[in-house]
């Protein structure tokens, strides 16, 4: 998974190296979209393939992947990606806590 994110970031950085200042909208930045959606997609896949009661375990996975995405954002000096990663992990926390509620109560 890390290799896939690294490959996407290198491809997007090559194509946007000169146009980095022109990206004014956050939804046009592919790395922001990946950082925002990846932790939540982990929960969604676990919910669809396993069940709502088991999907709470996606939170540790989301934290781990979010941590590495955050390190990538810091390495490429992309503060929008770092903020989007934190928001994505927070969304994963909310979804996982809903699953934990149904699993344990």
Secondary structure by P-SEA (a helix, b strand, c coil): caaaaaaaaaaaaaaccccccccccccccaaaaaaacaaaaaaaaaaaaccccccccaaaaaaaaaaaaaaaaaaaccaaaaaaaaaaaaaaaaaaaaaaaaacc
